[in-house]
């Protein structure tokens, strides 16, 4: 189940296609097959339940977030998360 693109019209009547956040309209797609562990499969199910995203959108977003965090860490940076508004910051580590 993927989100439908919406159509907008400019002042001259031309159609513009708008996609959900993070999606490119003219980018080529690459089809891949992945084998998920039970834990990853459960996390994916939880992510789509919480966000309403499709599995494809959730996986795309997860890969982008992972690459972003890895870039920070590989450059000597540190990433922190706050699990809730009243919680202390916790250092994010990948093992």
PyMOL commands that set and color helices and strands:
alter all, ss='L'
color gray80, all
select helices_A, chain A and resi 38-51+55-74
alter helices_A, ss='H'
color red, helices_A
select strands_A, chain A and resi 6-9+15-18+79-81+90-92
alter strands_A, ss='S'
color yellow, strands_A
deselect
rebuild
show_as cartoon
